[in-house]
Structures are given as structure tokens and as C-alpha cells.
């Protein structure tokens, strides 16, 4: 049985519902958890979604980094959720990289994380941290 540090849900007027999990996992473990319990690791397609994720983290006093579903697939950053019908025009290309990112430091940083300031960085996929899941099965009305 999994023990959860805490689980927070972010519901919005947007079409996406996110679940913020503070249990520390590697990127692959987080992806498996999200796929087993929701749809996948979070996919962020616009600034409004980004602001909502930051807001839920702020409201729960979270001040670290969290995995999102972005990964480097042979020099091309992609979302873990690969279903192309999920994305509208340009949405799969949305990025909020911090200055100088991604830098693939040491040739080993191939997974994406979000920092509390909302900017994204690449990191070593084997680090453990909180993560954000996306749930396609619980869409809210616009």
C-alpha cells in the first residue's frame, strides 16, 4: 500500500484537472504513479494552466521543485502524454524554461521539472521529488 505525504487537487474552469503529489519519486516512478491513478504526468499547454499550478503550490506552502511530464527524447523535448488528440494548435509546444535551460548538465538531465517560481528546468530523472499528475477523466466544464 502506498503512503501519501499529501495529495492536493487543482480544479479549474479550464479543461484540465491537476493533482499535486508531495510523495518523492523519480521521474519514471512519478510517471507510473500518474498513469496508474490518473492519466499521466502533467502536461502544461498555456500560461493559465501554469498559473493555476503555481497557485495550488503556493496555497499549500510547497516551496520545492516538482516533476512535470516533459522529457528529452533524443534532443527534442516532448510531453509524456503522447496522444495528439489531446493538444490544440501549438499547445504541445508551450514551454516556460528558466534562463539558460534546458542545459542538460553533464549530459544526464533529460526530465523536466517546475520550480516554485513557475519556470522550468531540466534535471536528472533519477532525483526524487514531488510531482504533478493530469487527469483527463475528470474534465471540468468551461
Backbone as ProteinMPNN parsed JSONL, in Angstrom:
{"seq_chain_A": "XXXXXXXXXXXXXXXXXXXXXXXXXXXXXXXXXXXXXXXXXXXXXXXXXXXXXXXXXXXXXXXXXXXXXXXXXXXXXXXXXXXXXXXXXXXXXXXXXXXXXXXXXXXXXXXXXXXXXXXXXXXXXXXXXXXXXXXXXXXXXX", "coords_chain_A": {"N_chain_A": [[0.842, -1.184, 0.0], [0.543, 2.179, -0.863], [1.847, 5.026, 0.745], [0.88, 8.251, 1.163], [2.326, 11.443, 1.273], [0.97, 13.866, 1.063], [-1.895, 14.812, -0.812], [-2.973, 16.965, -3.173], [-5.59, 18.542, -4.931], [-6.143, 20.243, -7.94], [-8.613, 22.006, -9.278], [-10.217, 23.567, -12.008], [-11.589, 26.213, -14.077], [-10.685, 25.712, -16.491], [-10.06, 23.139, -18.967], [-8.525, 21.151, -17.82], [-7.556, 19.015, -15.134], [-5.504, 18.935, -12.349], [-3.347, 17.105, -10.161], [-1.53, 17.425, -7.33], [1.178, 15.896, -5.943], [2.981, 15.229, -3.092], [4.61, 13.173, -2.387], [7.811, 11.839, -2.667], [9.344, 10.87, -5.652], [11.18, 9.278, -8.352], [11.416, 10.523, -11.765], [10.43, 8.547, -13.56], [9.103, 6.805, -11.773], [7.175, 8.573, -10.833], [5.786, 9.071, -13.213], [4.723, 6.498, -13.69], [3.09, 6.245, -11.397], [1.25, 8.346, -11.867], [0.099, 7.471, -14.284], [-1.052, 5.089, -13.422], [-2.951, 5.982, -11.579], [-4.208, 8.287, -12.527], [-4.184, 10.102, -15.493], [-1.679, 10.837, -16.703], [1.677, 12.175, -16.177], [1.769, 15.701, -15.556], [0.819, 17.783, -18.221], [1.414, 20.871, -19.589], [-0.134, 23.373, -21.225], [-0.52, 26.087, -21.612], [-0.217, 29.487, -20.37], [-2.176, 30.071, -18.462], [-2.804, 27.589, -17.3], [-0.33, 27.082, -16.196], [-0.151, 29.133, -14.271], [-2.196, 28.31, -12.562], [-1.185, 25.929, -11.502], [1.007, 26.922, -10.094], [-0.358, 28.484, -8.245], [-1.794, 26.57, -6.688], [0.344, 25.248, -5.506], [1.501, 27.354, -4.05], [-0.64, 27.931, -2.272], [-0.551, 25.793, -0.628], [1.813, 25.968, 0.66], [4.049, 24.824, -0.587], [7.405, 24.612, -1.482], [9.338, 23.666, -3.242], [10.762, 21.79, -5.983], [9.005, 20.197, -8.674], [8.194, 17.303, -10.542], [7.147, 17.402, -13.944], [5.455, 16.344, -16.938], [7.408, 16.492, -18.975], [10.017, 15.533, -21.147], [13.266, 14.784, -22.542], [13.558, 13.571, -25.647], [15.823, 12.326, -27.367], [17.195, 14.88, -28.07], [14.898, 16.43, -28.469], [12.375, 17.964, -26.897], [9.576, 16.585, -25.351], [6.152, 15.844, -24.411], [5.042, 13.603, -21.9], [2.459, 12.59, -22.139], [1.388, 11.397, -24.965], [-0.717, 11.356, -26.746], [-1.947, 12.762, -29.54], [-4.452, 13.902, -30.031], [-5.124, 15.175, -27.757], [-4.011, 17.708, -27.743], [-4.424, 21.117, -28.73], [-3.933, 23.448, -31.478], [-0.537, 24.3, -31.456], [-0.307, 23.851, -28.709], [1.207, 21.678, -27.709], [3.721, 22.621, -27.901], [4.182, 24.548, -25.999], [6.285, 26.148, -23.669], [8.076, 26.986, -20.677], [10.773, 27.663, -19.962], [13.4, 28.313, -17.65], [15.934, 30.874, -17.605], [18.746, 29.993, -19.517], [18.086, 27.341, -19.58], [16.773, 24.458, -21.285], [19.74, 22.817, -20.111], [21.024, 20.393, -20.003], [22.972, 19.461, -18.17], [25.992, 17.863, -17.699], [25.227, 15.942, -19.48], [23.121, 14.416, -18.589], [20.636, 15.322, -17.838], [17.538, 14.901, -18.495], [14.854, 15.122, -17.934], [11.913, 17.011, -17.166], [11.205, 19.621, -14.826], [9.224, 21.691, -12.653], [9.765, 24.744, -11.052], [9.113, 26.556, -8.0], [8.753, 29.181, -8.754], [7.543, 28.956, -11.15], [8.98, 28.597, -13.448], [10.656, 26.408, -15.746], [12.988, 23.698, -15.574], [15.586, 21.463, -16.651], [16.434, 18.249, -15.335], [18.204, 15.596, -13.651], [16.755, 12.507, -14.159], [16.677, 10.565, -12.184], [16.612, 11.779, -9.696], [14.69, 12.333, -6.711], [11.51, 13.696, -6.131], [8.59, 15.767, -5.516], [5.565, 15.676, -7.54], [3.39, 16.39, -10.359], [0.293, 15.376, -11.465], [-1.892, 14.753, -14.239], [-5.341, 14.574, -14.959], [-7.319, 13.274, -17.228], [-9.76, 12.1, -17.181], [-11.384, 13.539, -15.545], [-12.594, 16.0, -16.468], [-13.453, 19.397, -16.256], [-16.218, 21.669, -16.699], [-16.175, 24.266, -19.132]], "CA_chain_A": [[0.0, 0.0, 0.0], [1.304, 3.422, -0.931], [1.581, 6.036, 1.754], [0.996, 9.562, 0.548], [2.645, 12.559, 2.163], [-0.265, 14.613, 0.919], [-2.373, 14.874, -2.172], [-3.786, 18.147, -3.387], [-6.235, 18.565, -6.234], [-6.353, 21.553, -8.537], [-9.692, 22.039, -10.244], [-10.268, 24.89, -12.598], [-12.558, 26.437, -15.128], [-10.074, 25.195, -17.711], [-10.419, 21.764, -19.224], [-7.614, 20.2, -17.219], [-7.522, 18.892, -13.681], [-4.182, 18.517, -11.913], [-3.219, 16.571, -8.809], [-0.177, 17.702, -6.843], [1.522, 14.834, -5.002], [4.252, 15.572, -2.442], [5.417, 11.966, -2.187], [9.002, 11.931, -3.517], [9.583, 9.767, -6.585], [11.933, 9.614, -9.555], [10.514, 10.888, -12.853], [9.776, 7.322, -14.057], [8.159, 6.36, -10.752], [6.068, 9.536, -10.846], [5.012, 8.804, -14.428], [3.962, 5.27, -13.459], [2.048, 6.568, -10.429], [0.223, 9.151, -12.529], [-0.6, 6.621, -15.256], [-1.849, 4.1, -12.682], [-4.004, 6.614, -10.782], [-4.839, 9.38, -13.26], [-3.92, 9.904, -16.916], [-0.236, 10.9, -16.946], [2.304, 13.35, -15.586], [1.151, 16.935, -16.036], [1.116, 18.466, -19.462], [1.036, 22.269, -19.412], [-0.263, 23.85, -22.6], [-0.645, 27.541, -21.711], [0.174, 30.24, -19.174], [-3.239, 29.984, -17.469], [-2.586, 26.35, -16.572], [0.9, 27.268, -15.416], [-0.502, 29.96, -13.121], [-3.007, 27.518, -11.637], [-0.292, 25.003, -10.812], [1.758, 27.737, -9.128], [-1.298, 28.905, -7.207], [-2.062, 25.466, -5.764], [1.573, 25.02, -4.742], [1.598, 28.461, -3.09], [-1.679, 27.834, -1.254], [-0.215, 24.696, 0.269], [3.154, 26.255, 1.175], [5.077, 23.996, -1.202], [8.479, 25.511, -1.914], [10.394, 22.911, -3.901], [10.593, 21.511, -7.398], [8.116, 19.063, -8.906], [8.233, 16.755, -11.894], [6.046, 17.504, -14.886], [5.589, 15.293, -17.946], [8.295, 16.866, -20.071], [11.273, 14.783, -21.189], [14.068, 14.958, -23.752], [13.57, 12.363, -26.459], [16.89, 12.486, -28.354], [17.314, 16.295, -28.44], [13.606, 17.018, -28.775], [11.561, 17.901, -25.69], [8.221, 16.101, -25.615], [5.309, 15.565, -23.263], [4.791, 12.2, -21.602], [1.155, 12.302, -22.734], [1.697, 11.473, -26.396], [-1.943, 11.349, -27.545], [-2.002, 14.037, -30.257], [-5.795, 14.484, -29.988], [-5.192, 15.958, -26.523], [-3.459, 19.049, -27.938], [-4.892, 22.042, -29.741], [-2.82, 24.02, -32.255], [0.559, 24.922, -30.728], [-0.279, 23.562, -27.274], [2.276, 20.743, -27.341], [4.987, 23.354, -27.995], [4.283, 25.532, -24.923], [7.413, 25.945, -22.758], [8.372, 28.076, -19.74], [12.12, 27.393, -19.473], [14.181, 29.329, -16.953], [17.068, 31.347, -18.389], [19.827, 29.027, -19.62], [17.536, 25.985, -19.563], [17.433, 23.295, -20.696], [21.183, 22.81, -20.36], [21.476, 19.006, -19.998], [24.228, 19.465, -17.424], [26.642, 16.566, -17.609], [24.621, 15.011, -20.419], [22.249, 13.498, -17.857], [19.397, 15.972, -17.413], [16.6, 14.687, -19.59], [13.477, 15.197, -17.46], [11.509, 18.371, -16.845], [10.63, 19.95, -13.525], [8.765, 23.061, -12.459], [10.183, 25.353, -9.795], [8.047, 27.306, -7.344], [8.529, 30.433, -9.482], [6.814, 28.631, -12.368], [9.869, 28.355, -14.578], [11.016, 25.006, -15.888], [14.398, 23.331, -15.684], [15.825, 20.039, -16.837], [17.104, 17.66, -14.18], [18.492, 14.17, -13.727], [15.497, 11.786, -13.942], [16.788, 9.714, -11.007], [16.361, 12.512, -8.455], [13.336, 12.143, -6.2], [10.825, 14.947, -5.794], [7.143, 15.789, -5.698], [5.191, 15.675, -8.949], [2.05, 16.851, -10.697], [-0.401, 14.5, -12.403], [-3.017, 15.279, -15.015], [-6.424, 13.6, -15.02], [-8.198, 13.518, -18.364], [-11.071, 11.542, -16.871], [-12.161, 14.448, -14.707], [-12.611, 17.317, -17.089], [-14.493, 20.292, -15.749], [-16.869, 22.446, -17.761], [-15.622, 25.586, -19.411]], "C_chain_A": [[0.882, 1.241, 0.0], [0.891, 4.361, 0.188], [1.843, 7.388, 1.119], [1.337, 10.606, 1.591], [1.422, 13.472, 2.215], [-0.642, 14.63, -0.535], [-3.307, 16.071, -2.281], [-4.35, 18.114, -4.782], [-6.435, 20.002, -6.674], [-7.452, 21.421, -9.568], [-9.798, 23.453, -10.773], [-11.401, 25.008, -13.576], [-11.974, 26.018, -16.466], [-10.432, 23.723, -17.855], [-9.554, 20.745, -18.493], [-7.728, 20.193, -15.698], [-6.168, 18.296, -13.308], [-4.245, 18.027, -10.481], [-1.757, 16.716, -8.412], [0.142, 16.693, -5.749], [2.896, 15.143, -4.41], [5.103, 14.357, -2.111], [6.59, 12.012, -3.164], [9.21, 10.669, -4.338], [10.522, 10.242, -7.684], [10.923, 9.973, -10.644], [9.749, 9.665, -13.359], [8.762, 6.778, -13.056], [6.937, 7.273, -10.705], [5.172, 9.305, -12.065], [4.146, 7.567, -14.233], [2.814, 5.523, -12.487], [0.906, 7.327, -11.101], [-0.576, 8.321, -13.528], [-1.475, 5.573, -14.572], [-3.067, 4.733, -12.02], [-4.77, 7.72, -11.492], [-4.654, 9.114, -14.756], [-2.424, 9.842, -17.178], [0.35, 12.014, -16.096], [1.732, 14.598, -16.256], [1.713, 17.405, -17.368], [0.584, 19.884, -19.302], [1.028, 22.913, -20.79], [-0.42, 25.355, -22.75], [-0.334, 28.188, -20.364], [-0.905, 30.165, -18.088], [-3.098, 28.707, -16.638], [-1.354, 26.454, -15.674], [0.604, 28.065, -14.145], [-1.337, 29.19, -12.101], [-2.136, 26.535, -10.852], [0.518, 25.75, -9.749], [0.872, 28.123, -7.955], [-1.574, 27.785, -6.208], [-0.834, 25.152, -4.926], [1.73, 26.095, -3.673], [0.595, 28.3, -1.956], [-1.413, 26.716, -0.262], [1.21, 24.788, 0.796], [4.228, 25.325, 0.63], [6.148, 24.904, -1.773], [9.627, 24.778, -2.585], [10.19, 22.824, -5.402], [9.696, 20.298, -7.536], [8.23, 18.613, -10.358], [6.971, 17.115, -12.664], [6.349, 16.501, -16.0], [6.472, 15.604, -19.121], [9.587, 16.061, -20.002], [11.959, 14.996, -22.529], [14.163, 13.619, -24.47], [14.542, 12.573, -27.614], [16.876, 13.915, -28.926], [16.017, 16.94, -28.91], [12.715, 16.863, -27.543], [10.121, 17.57, -26.047], [7.474, 15.915, -24.296], [5.102, 14.069, -23.122], [3.457, 11.743, -22.194], [1.279, 12.486, -24.241], [0.473, 11.466, -27.301], [-2.132, 12.711, -28.219], [-3.387, 14.666, -30.266], [-6.005, 15.317, -28.733], [-4.863, 17.426, -26.77], [-4.191, 19.83, -29.021], [-3.695, 22.595, -30.497], [-1.797, 24.728, -31.366], [0.684, 24.544, -29.267], [0.851, 22.618, -26.874], [3.649, 21.407, -27.366], [5.178, 24.373, -26.882], [5.418, 25.164, -23.982], [7.605, 27.192, -21.895], [9.75, 27.865, -19.125], [12.695, 28.59, -18.716], [15.349, 29.72, -17.852], [18.192, 30.306, -18.356], [19.386, 27.573, -19.622], [16.859, 25.671, -20.899], [18.916, 23.297, -21.044], [21.789, 21.411, -20.377], [22.849, 18.876, -19.338], [24.783, 18.05, -17.281], [26.071, 15.525, -18.556], [23.627, 14.052, -19.779], [20.921, 14.112, -17.441], [18.377, 15.917, -18.542], [15.139, 14.671, -19.155], [13.162, 16.619, -17.004], [10.879, 18.507, -15.478], [10.161, 21.393, -13.54], [9.259, 23.527, -11.1], [9.029, 26.179, -9.247], [7.754, 28.629, -8.049], [7.828, 30.205, -10.817], [7.691, 28.374, -13.577], [10.334, 26.911, -14.57], [12.512, 24.84, -16.034], [14.481, 21.859, -16.043], [16.586, 19.527, -15.62], [17.338, 16.182, -14.46], [17.238, 13.399, -13.313], [15.504, 10.905, -12.697], [16.636, 10.436, -9.682], [14.923, 12.254, -8.014], [12.764, 13.492, -5.783], [9.323, 14.769, -5.944], [6.833, 15.832, -7.191], [3.742, 16.092, -9.125], [1.474, 15.92, -11.752], [-1.529, 15.259, -13.087], [-4.078, 14.201, -15.08], [-7.399, 13.973, -16.125], [-9.608, 13.052, -18.078], [-11.949, 12.462, -16.052], [-12.086, 15.86, -15.262], [-13.728, 18.143, -16.489], [-15.074, 21.085, -16.916], [-16.25, 23.809, -17.903], [-16.654, 26.649, -19.162]], "O_chain_A": [[1.842, 1.338, 0.764], [-0.288, 4.465, 0.526], [2.93, 7.63, 0.594], [0.725, 10.659, 2.658], [0.918, 13.799, 3.289], [0.217, 14.476, -1.403], [-4.304, 16.166, -1.566], [-3.668, 17.703, -5.721], [-6.84, 20.861, -5.891], [-7.259, 20.8, -10.613], [-9.502, 24.418, -10.068], [-12.091, 24.033, -13.872], [-12.687, 25.973, -17.469], [-11.039, 23.135, -16.96], [-9.852, 19.553, -18.557], [-7.963, 21.224, -15.068], [-5.74, 17.29, -13.873], [-5.078, 18.468, -9.69], [-0.864, 16.192, -9.077], [-0.551, 16.642, -4.733], [3.868, 15.301, -5.149], [6.214, 14.505, -1.6], [6.385, 12.204, -4.363], [9.249, 9.558, -3.81], [10.654, 11.441, -7.927], [9.722, 9.76, -10.477], [8.538, 9.742, -13.567], [7.68, 6.338, -13.446], [5.808, 6.807, -10.555], [3.946, 9.341, -11.957], [2.962, 7.58, -14.572], [1.693, 5.071, -12.719], [-0.264, 6.988, -10.923], [-1.797, 8.454, -13.607], [-2.529, 5.212, -15.095], [-4.111, 4.089, -11.909], [-5.883, 8.052, -11.085], [-4.939, 8.013, -15.229], [-1.945, 8.897, -17.806], [-0.372, 12.712, -15.384], [1.266, 14.542, -17.394], [2.924, 17.417, -17.592], [-0.57, 20.076, -18.921], [2.065, 22.991, -21.448], [-0.454, 25.865, -23.87], [-0.207, 27.504, -19.348], [-0.576, 30.194, -16.902], [-3.254, 28.738, -15.417], [-1.349, 25.972, -14.541], [1.064, 27.7, -13.063], [-1.193, 29.404, -10.897], [-2.347, 26.342, -9.654], [0.69, 25.256, -8.634], [1.307, 28.092, -6.804], [-1.585, 28.028, -5.001], [-0.963, 24.823, -3.747], [2.052, 25.79, -2.525], [0.942, 28.51, -0.793], [-1.989, 26.697, 0.826], [1.753, 23.813, 1.314], [5.218, 25.062, 1.312], [5.836, 25.866, -2.475], [10.773, 25.221, -2.507], [9.533, 23.67, -6.009], [9.625, 19.464, -6.633], [8.348, 19.427, -11.273], [5.872, 17.131, -12.112], [7.408, 15.873, -15.989], [6.292, 15.017, -20.187], [10.182, 15.922, -18.933], [11.32, 15.342, -23.522], [14.764, 12.667, -23.973], [14.135, 12.952, -28.713], [16.584, 14.124, -30.104], [16.047, 17.904, -29.676], [12.343, 15.746, -27.187], [9.524, 18.19, -26.926], [8.073, 15.839, -23.223], [4.998, 13.352, -24.117], [3.352, 10.623, -22.695], [1.275, 13.615, -24.733], [0.618, 11.561, -28.52], [-2.44, 13.699, -27.551], [-3.495, 15.871, -30.492], [-6.964, 16.085, -28.654], [-5.383, 18.299, -26.075], [-4.533, 19.296, -30.076], [-2.556, 22.245, -30.189], [-2.142, 25.641, -30.616], [1.686, 24.88, -28.635], [1.4, 22.761, -25.782], [4.631, 20.824, -26.906], [6.23, 25.01, -26.814], [5.518, 24.019, -23.54], [7.331, 28.31, -22.331], [9.89, 27.883, -17.903], [12.491, 29.739, -19.107], [15.709, 28.973, -18.762], [18.545, 29.801, -17.291], [20.221, 26.669, -19.662], [16.41, 26.597, -21.575], [19.306, 23.723, -22.131], [22.957, 21.257, -20.733], [23.762, 18.258, -19.886], [24.096, 17.153, -16.79], [26.4, 14.344, -18.444], [23.32, 13.002, -20.344], [20.146, 13.459, -16.743], [18.357, 16.773, -19.425], [14.273, 14.253, -19.923], [14.037, 17.335, -16.518], [10.127, 17.643, -15.026], [10.634, 22.211, -14.33], [9.18, 22.792, -10.115], [8.072, 26.466, -9.966], [6.64, 29.146, -7.96], [7.55, 31.162, -11.54], [7.192, 27.972, -14.628], [10.399, 26.271, -13.52], [13.209, 25.715, -16.545], [13.555, 21.094, -15.771], [17.295, 20.284, -14.957], [16.755, 15.601, -15.374], [16.715, 13.62, -12.221], [14.439, 10.534, -12.204], [16.541, 9.789, -8.639], [14.048, 11.99, -8.839], [13.443, 14.313, -5.167], [8.851, 13.745, -6.437], [7.734, 16.005, -8.011], [2.971, 16.141, -8.167], [2.081, 15.699, -12.799], [-2.039, 16.259, -12.582], [-3.75, 13.025, -15.242], [-8.21, 14.885, -15.966], [-10.559, 13.558, -18.673], [-13.138, 12.193, -15.88], [-11.586, 16.781, -14.617], [-14.824, 17.638, -16.244], [-14.477, 21.153, -17.99], [-15.848, 24.432, -16.92], [-16.376, 27.834, -19.343]]}, "name": "protein", "num_of_chains": 1, "seq": "XXXXXXXXXXXXXXXXXXXXXXXXXXXXXXXXXXXXXXXXXXXXXXXXXXXXXXXXXXXXXXXXXXXXXXXXXXXXXXXXXXXXXXXXXXXXXXXXXXXXXXXXXXXXXXXXXXXXXXXXXXXXXXXXXXXXXXXXXXXXXX"}
